Amino acid sequence: MSKSQLACSISTTECSVVRLKTSGSNGYILSECKTLPLGLGDLAAGKGKRILKKVERHLKEWGQENLAFCVEPGTYLHMPAYFPVDASPDECKEYCRIEAGYFLVQPEQYRCDHTGYSDSVSNGSHKKHLLLFYPDEHCKRVSEHFAGYHQIVFNGSPQLPLFHLSKLAGEPQVILELEKNYVLLTISRDGQIEKFSFHHVKNKEEREYFTIKELVENPVCRETYVQLTGTMADRIITRLIGKETSIALKPLTIPPSIAISNPQRFPVSSASAVKAISAALMALSEQKETRPF
């Protein structure tokens, strides 16, 4: 029986709404994909309710269907932690809350995503996890709005959905995110994180320095292509990266190994659309495994 999933991604300057349906055992059909020029800046400018109503107009056709959404947080605070191998999702959530109390000054103002490391070998009772803390303000506001219309099956940062793509791609996935205030390089494999390298930057020179440093110091970047995204990922820095590193770059995209039968019907090239589709894919995978978020 075919299953459908609504998803929404809100990034710095735009947001995307998608509806994805399963087709056969491993295929998908995209029945909606709409990208709007509305982003975090609009939410922060006091237009939150009006903006979210515009987004909801593109979802209302599907009434009470489940919704997965991700919101770009603007920054991350990350740390490794060890959880019991057999910890349940609820227990992991509690461990994250405990770690936040030690790690953050105002833990109640932060949300936490976590994932295992792809190369982590358990010591018999515990396994290494990556904890990602980020401000909860925008995610909470979006969640409270959409909860009145849909059952929310996932809400958080785009990182977990993007990590999930590597599970479907069947190969290492390298993503370089360039934003005004940070540089982030992630390497994921089989749905889990391999490397998470985050640098706050104050100017163009720092952004260029950390970008080139991360690409040069991680050999896997030469073994596969690097996907580039972010509001500061312009032609100038793309040319600079190519000149200084000779590393192949391409825009953030859905892996070709994922069988979506009709992407040509919709504009799916924007980063927010890729993240929304990733959130839908992750939610559908969780439905298949009958395991809650």
Solvent accessible surface area in square Angstrom, and as a share of the most:
residue,aa,sasa,rsa
1,M,231,1.03
2,S,61,0.39
3,K,92,0.39
4,S,32,0.21
5,Q,0,0.00
6,L,0,0.00
7,A,0,0.00
8,C,0,0.00
9,S,1,0.01
10,I,6,0.03
11,S,13,0.09
12,T,49,0.28
13,T,85,0.49
14,E,42,0.19
15,C,1,0.01
16,S,0,0.00
17,V,0,0.00
18,V,0,0.00
19,R,34,0.12
20,L,0,0.00
21,K,64,0.27
22,T,25,0.15
23,S,44,0.28
24,G,77,0.74
25,S,93,0.60
26,N,116,0.60
27,G,15,0.14
28,Y,22,0.08
29,I,62,0.32
30,L,0,0.00
31,S,32,0.21
32,E,39,0.17
33,C,4,0.02
34,K,83,0.35
35,T,39,0.23
36,L,19,0.10
37,P,115,0.72
38,L,24,0.12
39,G,2,0.01
40,L,20,0.10
41,G,50,0.48
42,D,37,0.19
43,L,1,0.00
44,A,71,0.55
45,A,66,0.51
46,G,72,0.69
47,K,82,0.35
48,G,4,0.03
49,K,147,0.62
50,R,132,0.48
51,I,8,0.04
52,L,2,0.01
53,K,103,0.44
54,K,67,0.28
55,V,0,0.00
56,E,14,0.06
57,R,138,0.50
58,H,60,0.27
59,L,0,0.00
60,K,133,0.57
61,E,133,0.60
62,W,37,0.13
63,G,36,0.34
64,Q,138,0.61
65,E,45,0.20
66,N,45,0.23
67,L,0,0.00
68,A,0,0.00
69,F,0,0.00
70,C,0,0.00
71,V,3,0.02
72,E,3,0.01
73,P,17,0.10
74,G,28,0.27
75,T,31,0.18
76,Y,1,0.00
77,L,63,0.31
78,H,65,0.29
79,M,34,0.15
80,P,74,0.47
81,A,9,0.07
82,Y,134,0.51
83,F,3,0.01
84,P,37,0.23
85,V,82,0.47
86,D,126,0.66
87,A,21,0.16
88,S,46,0.29
89,P,57,0.36
90,D,114,0.59
91,E,82,0.37
92,C,10,0.06
93,K,150,0.64
94,E,71,0.32
95,Y,66,0.25
96,C,7,0.04
97,R,150,0.55
98,I,73,0.37
99,E,47,0.21
100,A,9,0.07
101,G,49,0.47
102,Y,184,0.70
103,F,83,0.35
104,L,17,0.09
105,V,149,0.86
106,Q,87,0.39
107,P,43,0.27
108,E,130,0.58
109,Q,93,0.41
110,Y,68,0.26
111,R,57,0.21
112,C,35,0.21
113,D,9,0.05
114,H,52,0.23
115,T,15,0.09
116,G,5,0.05
117,Y,27,0.10
118,S,38,0.24
119,D,99,0.51
120,S,26,0.17
121,V,138,0.79
122,S,47,0.30
123,N,116,0.59
124,G,69,0.66
125,S,62,0.40
126,H,68,0.30
127,K,54,0.23
128,K,62,0.26
129,H,23,0.10
130,L,2,0.01
131,L,0,0.00
132,L,1,0.01
133,F,2,0.01
134,Y,1,0.01
135,P,49,0.31
136,D,23,0.12
137,E,111,0.50
138,H,34,0.15
139,C,4,0.02
140,K,107,0.45
141,R,80,0.29
142,V,0,0.00
143,S,22,0.14
144,E,113,0.51
145,H,33,0.15
146,F,0,0.00
147,A,63,0.49
148,G,65,0.62
149,Y,90,0.34
150,H,8,0.03
151,Q,120,0.53
152,I,39,0.20
153,V,31,0.18
154,F,14,0.06
155,N,39,0.20
156,G,0,0.00
157,S,0,0.00
158,P,1,0.01
159,Q,1,0.00
160,L,34,0.17
161,P,0,0.00
162,L,2,0.01
163,F,4,0.02
164,H,17,0.08
165,L,0,0.00
166,S,1,0.00
167,K,93,0.39
168,L,57,0.28
169,A,18,0.14
170,G,72,0.69
171,E,76,0.34
172,P,32,0.20
173,Q,9,0.04
174,V,1,0.01
175,I,2,0.01
176,L,0,0.00
177,E,4,0.02
178,L,0,0.00
179,E,17,0.08
180,K,151,0.64
181,N,65,0.33
182,Y,1,0.00
183,V,0,0.00
184,L,0,0.00
185,L,0,0.00
186,T,5,0.03
187,I,4,0.02
188,S,2,0.01
189,R,94,0.34
190,D,98,0.51
191,G,17,0.16
192,Q,56,0.25
193,I,0,0.00
194,E,48,0.22
195,K,72,0.30
196,F,18,0.07
197,S,14,0.09
198,F,23,0.10
199,H,40,0.18
200,H,105,0.47
201,V,9,0.05
202,K,181,0.76
203,N,67,0.34
204,K,106,0.45
205,E,115,0.51
206,E,56,0.25
207,R,18,0.06
208,E,32,0.14
209,Y,129,0.49
210,F,44,0.18
211,T,0,0.00
212,I,39,0.20
213,K,66,0.28
214,E,8,0.04
215,L,0,0.00
216,V,78,0.45
217,E,102,0.46
218,N,15,0.08
219,P,94,0.59
220,V,16,0.09
221,C,1,0.01
222,R,137,0.50
223,E,134,0.60
224,T,30,0.17
225,Y,65,0.25
226,V,0,0.00
227,Q,6,0.03
228,L,18,0.09
229,T,10,0.06
230,G,27,0.26
231,T,63,0.37
232,M,60,0.27
233,A,30,0.23
234,D,69,0.36
235,R,198,0.72
236,I,105,0.53
237,I,9,0.05
238,T,50,0.29
239,R,155,0.57
240,L,45,0.22
241,I,0,0.00
242,G,31,0.30
243,K,164,0.70
244,E,90,0.40
245,T,3,0.02
246,S,94,0.60
247,I,10,0.05
248,A,66,0.51
249,L,42,0.21
250,K,62,0.26
251,P,98,0.62
252,L,6,0.03
253,T,43,0.25
254,I,29,0.15
255,P,8,0.05
256,P,118,0.74
257,S,72,0.46
258,I,16,0.08
259,A,60,0.46
260,I,24,0.12
261,S,78,0.50
262,N,17,0.09
263,P,47,0.29
264,Q,142,0.63
265,R,154,0.56
266,F,34,0.14
267,P,90,0.57
268,V,39,0.22
269,S,98,0.63
270,S,30,0.19
271,A,30,0.24
272,S,0,0.00
273,A,0,0.00
274,V,1,0.01
275,K,8,0.04
276,A,0,0.00
277,I,1,0.01
278,S,0,0.00
279,A,0,0.00
280,A,0,0.00
281,L,1,0.00
282,M,14,0.06
283,A,1,0.01
284,L,6,0.03
285,S,19,0.12
286,E,26,0.12
287,Q,48,0.21
288,K,128,0.54
289,E,75,0.34
290,T,120,0.70
291,R,120,0.44
292,P,97,0.61
293,F,94,0.39
